[in-house]
Amino acid sequence: MIRGILFDLDGTLLDHRSAADGAITAWVSGRAPGHPRLAEAARLWRELEEPHLGAWQRGECSLEEQRRRRIHALCLELAIAVPGDLDTAFDAFAEHYQRGWVAYPDAARAVKTLDGFRLGVLTNGTQEMQEAKVAAIGLGGLVGPVLTGELLGSYKPAAACYTRAAEALGLAPGEVLLVGDDVDKDVTGPAVTGMRSVWLDRLGVDPAPAGFPRITSLTQLPALVA
């Protein structure tokens, strides 16, 4: 029986992609007005995001270092002068990014209908930033504790991340449902612990992995868990 629900944050409750795409486009435009490849900046930044974040999560570099590497790599790709202070350069991007934090329209509506379930957020971001995001998009106090890989000591899709998150809700993994947009981290990953999952496919273009339910909006979640 499902007694608890964990939500991924970026791409599930918060429109991370729009915020990040807009932020990096503004950052490149500010450093190189009229750049001929400006329209490619968002795609290039997306391609740099996962490998460098993954290096940090695996303990191969610090959080600050992976940020420096991303900015450096983007500048090289676009032939923009590499900033002398990469930390300050990333902070400028982060300011744009934070201004773009917006909840998906279905997020609060769906969460408010889930009375009786123990709720939480399970995310791979840093504790400070992810808590700030939840507050900024108006979901503070509605979605339960914000559980990050930084807090739990392991990141999705490591099995320990899911079991510790369930423990934080006071439940066994088999009593928890994880809802998220990333197939590996939010859908198939939890299965090894007995935790159930639902794929939130907002684009509605791909089939769900075999054996896993798929929804295209969080408004479909209450009926599914019922």
Secondary structure by P-SEA (a helix, b strand, c coil): cccbbbbbccccccaaaaaaaaaaaaaaaaaccccccccaaaaaaaaacaaaaaaaaaccccaaaaaaaaaaaaaaaacccccccaaaaaaaaaaaaaaacccccaaaaaaaaccccbbbbbbcccaaaaaaaaaaacccccccccccccccccccccaaaaaaaaaaaccccccbbbbcccccccccccccccbbbbbbcccccccccccbbbbccccccccccc
